[in-house]
Amino acid sequence: MKKVDLSNLQQKKLREVFSYICSSPFYQRKLTESVIKKNGDPYKNLSKLPFTLKEELRLTSPFERSPLNISEMAAFFSSSGTTGQPSVYAWSKIDQRVYERISSRLLRNIDVASGDLTLIPMRMGMSFSWYGIFTEMQKVGAAVIPLGASSFEEIIQALIDYPVTILKTSPIIASRLFRTIIEKDRFLLSKMKLRQIHLAGYFSSKAHRKRLEEQWGVDCYDMYGLSEFGLVSGECKAKNGQHYCADYALVEVIRPEDFSPVVAGGTGVAVFTTLWKKASPLLRYWSDDFIVMNDLPCSCGLDLPRLTFRGRLIDSVVINDTRIFASDVEEIIFHYDATGDEYQIDVFGDQNLCWVKIQIEMKGHIPAAKLKEQLIDLFRVPIELELVPINDIDRTKIKPNRILDHRDRVSQDSNR
C-alpha cells in the first residue's frame, strides 16, 4: 500500500471511529468536550491528544473503557500482568472478525494452511494469547492442540506423539526446550514433523532467531502483539521486519525523552490508536514497547509496511544518553557458537558514572578478550565479563529481565 494511500485510509478510518472512541465513559472523562473541540480534526491533531497509559487501563474496569453494553460483548480477556497488575478488556464479535482478517493474511503469507497442526503449550484462562492462536489457526484451516501450561517433557512428548508442524512459543522457551531435547536424546528431533516455529511474547534478535533455526532445522518467524490489541504484526518469508496491520491500527513511534516523533528509521515507543469499533478502543496507547518502522516495499509482495520489535522498556537501559537493548547484546554474543542461550546484564554505579557486569553461559572455548572488546564498544563503559557454565544462570522466569539497572535513579520517569 503506497504511503499516501495508507495515510488517506488511516485518516478516513480515524475520523469515522473517533466519536465512537470518545463515547466510552473512560474517554469521556479523559477527553473533555473542550479538549475534543479545541483539537478539531483527530487525524491532523492526534499528537495534541493525551496518551493512554497502562496504569489507566489497570485502574479502570472493562465496562468503563467500552462504548458497548453487555449484550454486545462476546468475551473478556486480560493482559499477562508481566510488568504489573493485569488489565481486563472486553472483546466483541467485530473484534473477532478484524482479528481473523489481520492474522489470516499474515499466516497465509508464510503458507500456514489446512494440513498444518499447531501446538499451543501455554497457560489458558483469561489471557488472550491462547484464544487468539486457537481461532487464527482455525480461520486458515489449520488444526490445533491446546496443550496448556506444560512441562518441557510434556511438550516434547506431544511433538513426538502428534504430527505437529507449527510450534507457538517464545524465543526463550524455544531455546530451553531445545536444550532439554539435546540433554535427553538428540535423536528425538528426527521423530518430529515440525516445519515452523512462531516466536512471540518476548523480543527476538536476528542472531537468536538464526540460532534457533540452526538448532531446530526449521523456519522461525517473529510475531508481535499486545494483549490489549491482539496480533499486530508478523514476518514474511523475507524475514526482514514484520508486516503490521496499518489498515486497522495507526502506529506512532515516539521518543520517550521528549515525546516527539522519531526520525524515519529511528527507534521509539509504539503508540497505538485502533481504527475500528473495538469493544475496548485505544487512543494513543503508550505500549512501552520499542519498535522501528519501515515502509519500503518488501520482496514478498505483501502490501503492508513493516516494523521491528526491539523489546520492552525493561529490556533496555540508558547509558550516557544512549539506549541499549538486550537484543543489541544478543547480536554480539550469539555470534559465537560456544556461547549458551542464557545471559544476564547488571548495571552498577550512578547516572553519571557506571559499569556493567555481563554473565554469559558457555559450552566451549570463547575468545573472551575479543568478546569483551565488542561489548565495551557497545556500552562505552567498563565491562566485567563473567563466562559461566551451562545451567548456571537462573531459568525460573518465562520472561526474564535480561537487564537489571542497580544505579541510583535520579528520575526513572525521565527515561519513559
N, C-alpha and C positions, 0 to 999 in steps of 0.2 A: 504494500500500500504506500503510495507516494506520500511524502511528508505533508504536503499541502492538503491532500485528500484526508489523511488521518486527522489533521488539525481541524478541518471542517466538520468531520464526523464527530469528534470529541466535543467541539463547540456546540453542535446541534443537540447531541445527547445530554450534555450537562444542562443546557437551558431547559430541556424537556423534563429533567428529573429534579431540578434544583428546588422547586416549590414542594415537591414530594419529600425530599430530604429534610427541608426546614419544617415540615408539618409534624415531625416526631416530637414528643414532649422534651426530649433531651436537647435537640437543636433549637426548639422554640425558646428554651431558656438560654442556651449558649449564644444564639444569634438573635438578638433583639430586633424588632422590626426596623428600628432606626439604623442598625448596622446593615441590614439587608438593603434597605432603600439607599443608604449612603453609598454602598459599593456598586449598586446597579448591576450591570451585566456580570453574571457569575464567572464566565469564562475569562473575560478581559481583566477582571479584578480579583481573580482567585487568590493571588498572593497576598491580598489585603485581609482575607478572612483568617480567623484563628485556626491553629492546628487542633486536631482531636488527639488527645493523649491516651496511652494505655491505662493510666491510672483513672481517668474519667470513665472508661469502659468498665473497669473493675468495681467502681463505686456506684454504678447505676444498674438497674435491672434491665433485662432484655425488653420488657414492656415499655419502659421509658424511652428506649432507643429505637422503637419501631413505630411507623405510622399505621401499621396494620392492627386489626383486632384479632383476638384469639382464633376466631373461626377461619381466618385467612392464613394462619400459620400451620406448617406441616411438621416441624420438629424444633428441638432446642439442642444446641451443641455448646461446648465450652473450649476455651483455649487450653493449652497444655499446662500452663502455670509454671513453666520452667524458670521464669525470671520474676515470679511473684504470684499473687492470688489470681486464679483463673477468672476470666470474664465469660459470661454466658450470653449467647445471642440467639435470635430467632432465625428460622430457616423456612422458606416458603416453596411452593411448587414452581414459582417463577425462578427462584434461585436455583432450583434443581435443573431446570431446563437450560439456564445460562451456563451453569457449571458443566453440564454434559456437552454443550457446544464447545466450550473452551478446551476441555480435556480431550474430547474425541479427535479434534483436528491435530492436537499435539501427538496423541498416541498413534493415530493412523500415519502420521508423517514418519514414524520410526517402525512402521509395519507391525504394529500390535493389532491382532485381529482374531477372528474365530479360529480355534485350534490352539490358541495360547492358554496356558494355565498359570495363574498368578498366585504366589504365596504371600499372605499378609500376616507376618509374625509380629503383631503389635497389640497393645492394650486396646480393648474395645471400650464400651462405656460412652460417656458424653463427648469425648474427643472426636473431632470431625475427621481426622486422618483416615481411619479405617473405613468409615462410611463413604468418604469421597472416593477412595480407591475401589471399594466394592462396586459402587454404582458406575464409575467411569469405565471400569473393565467390562461390565455387563453391557454398557452402551455400545462398545465396539465389538461385542460378540465373544469376548474372552471369558473363560471360566475363572473362578476364584476359590481359594482355600482360606477362609478366615481363621487362621490358626490361633490368633490371640497372643497374649503375652506368654512367651515360651522360653525354655532354656535353650542353649545352643545345641544340646544333644537332641532335643525335640525338633528343632528347626532342621538340623542335618538329616534326621530320620525322615521327615516329611519330604525333603528334597530328593531322597532316595526312593521312598515308597510311592511317590506320585510323579508323573511326568511334568514336573514344574518347569516352565520355560522362562518365567519372569519372577524375579525376587524384588519386592519392595522393601527397602530398608534405608538406613543412614550409612554414610561412609564409615563411621566408627564401627557400627555393628558388622558391616561387611568385612572390615579388616579383622576384627576379633573372631568372627565366625570362621574365616579362612584359617586363621592361626589355630583354632581348635581342631579343624579338619586335618591340618598338617600334623599336629601333635598326635592325633588318633591314627590316621592312615591316609596318606595322600591318594591312594587308590580309590577312595570314596568319591573323589571328583569325577572319575570315569563312569560312575554309576548314575550321574545326574544328567538331565536333559536341558539344563539351564542354558539360555542364549542371551538374556539381558538382565542387568541389574539396574533398577531405577533408584537413584540416590536422592534423598530429600531429608528434611528435618534437621539439617546441620550443614555448615559450609563444606564445600569440597574444592580443593585446589586442583589445578590441572595435573600436577605431579601426583597427587593422591589418586585421582581418577585413573591415570595411566598405570599406576602401580596395581590398582585393583583389577584392571583389565588384564594385565600380565599375569597376576596371581590366579584369577578365576578362568581366564581364557574366554571371556565373553565381552560383549559391548556393555559399557556402563554409560548411563545418561543422567546428567544432573537435572533436577527439577526443583522448583521453588514455589512455595505457597505460604499463606497465612491462615491461621485458624479463623480469623475474623473475615476472611475473604474467600478462601478456597485455593485451588491451584491457580497460580499466577502465570507461570512460565515453564518451559521445558526445552531441552536441547533437541536438535535435529541430528541427522547423520553427519553433518559437517562438524559438529562438536566445537563450535566457535561462538559460544554465547547461547542464551536461552530465549527463544521466541516468546514474547509475552502478549497478553490479551489487551492490546492497546485500544481495541474497539469496545471493551467493557470496563476499562479502568484508565483513568487519567493519572499518570505517574509523574510526579515532580521529583527531581533529585536535588536535595537541599544541603548546603554547607551547614553543619551544626554549629560552627563557630559564630556565624553572623546571620544565619537563616536566609542567605541569598542563594539563588540558583547556581549550581556548579557550571563551570565552562564545559563545552562539549568534550566528552570522553573522560570527564573528571569523576572522582568518587564522592558520593554523598549519601545522605539518608533518603530512603524511598518513602515518599509521602503519597498516599493513595486516596483517590476520590472515585467512588463507584458510579457507573454510568447507566445503571438500570434501576428499576424499582425494587431494590433489595429489601428484604424483610428488616435487616439491621443495616441501614445505609451508612456509608462512611464519607465524611467530608474532610479532606486534608488530614488523613490519619497518619500520624508520625509513628512509623513502624519500628524505629531503632535498628533497622536492617540497612546495611551499606551496599549500594549497588553501583554499577557503571552501565550507562546506556549506549547503545549502538544502533543507529538507524540506517546503516549501509545495507545494500542488497545482499542476500545470502545465497550461496550456491545451491541450497536445497530447493529454492523456488517458493518457499512459504512466504507470503506477502505480509509479514509482521515484523516489527522491529525487535531487537534483542537486548537482553540485559545480562550482566554477570553479577552473581551474588557473592560479595566479598566476605560477609559474615555479619554477626550481630554486634551491637555496641560492645558487649562484654568479650567479644572475640578480637578486640583491638586495644591498643594503648597509644597515647600521645606522648612522644618523647621529643623534646626540642622542637615543638610546633609541627612535628610530622606524625601522622597517624600510621601506625604499623599494625598489620593484621597477622593473625596466626597463619592464615593462608600464605602470606609472604614468606614466613619461616618454612612452611612445608615445601614451597618451591625450591628451597635450598636443600633441606635435609633429606627429602625423599629422592633427590638426585643420586644419592649414594645407596647402592643396593644393600649395603651392610647395615644401614640404619633400620631399626624396628619401626612400627607404626605408632608408637606412643611416645609423647614428649610433654614436657612441662616448662613453662616460661614464667619466671618470677622477677618482678621489677622492684628494686630497693633504692633507698635514698630519699630525696625530696624532689620537688618540681624543677629545681634549678640544677641539681647535680645527682645523677643516679647511675646505677649499674644493673646489669641484667644477668641472672643465672638461668642457664638453659640445661635441662636434663633431657637426654635422648637415649632411648634404648638401642642397643646394638646387638647384632647377631654375627658379627665378623669384624675384620680389620677395617678401621676408618682412618683416613688421613686427618687426624684431629686438628693439626695446625692449619691446614687449608680450610677446613670447615669453619673453624673459629674465625679465621680472617674474613670469610664470606659473611658471617653473622655480624661481625664488627662493622663491616661495610653497610649492612642493612640498618642496624640500630644506631650506629655512630656514637656509641658509649662503650665503656669497658664491659667485656663479656667473661663470665665464668662458665666454661663448658664442662659438663659432667656426663660422661658416657657410662651408662649403667646396663646391667644385664637385662635380658628379656624377662618380662613379668615383674620388674622392679617398681614400675610406676602404677599407681592406683587405677583400677579398672571398674570401680563400682558405679560410676556415673555413666548414664547413657549419653548425656550431653555434657562432657567435662568442660570446665573453664580452662582452656589451654593457657590463658594469660591471667596471672594474678598480680595486681598492682598493689604493692605494700607501701608505697610512698605516702608521706604526709600530704593530704589533699587540701590545697587552699580552697579550691572551688570545684567540686565534682561536676556541678551543673554547667560549668563553662565549656566542658567537652561534649555536651549533649546536643 
